[in-house]
């Protein structure tokens, strides 16, 4: 998303500083909105033995990170 915003800003003729600031602001807003869903407090269950289920927020964050890095690698190829 950041690369798309930067490309559009550069294409529209803005300066590099304006491009960087507008892209940073847009990504900051996206991160703030995503953190509402990913960083919610949940009741912790105590498990005495065996496998422990992973936190849903952690799994969502891992999926977003994996897909973002996968897309970044696909664009570079």
Protein Blocks (a to p, Z undefined) as FASTA:
>chain_A
ZZmmmmmmmmnopafklmmmmmmmmmmmmmmmmmmmmmcccdddddfbdcddddfklmmm
mmmmmmmmmmmmmmmZZ
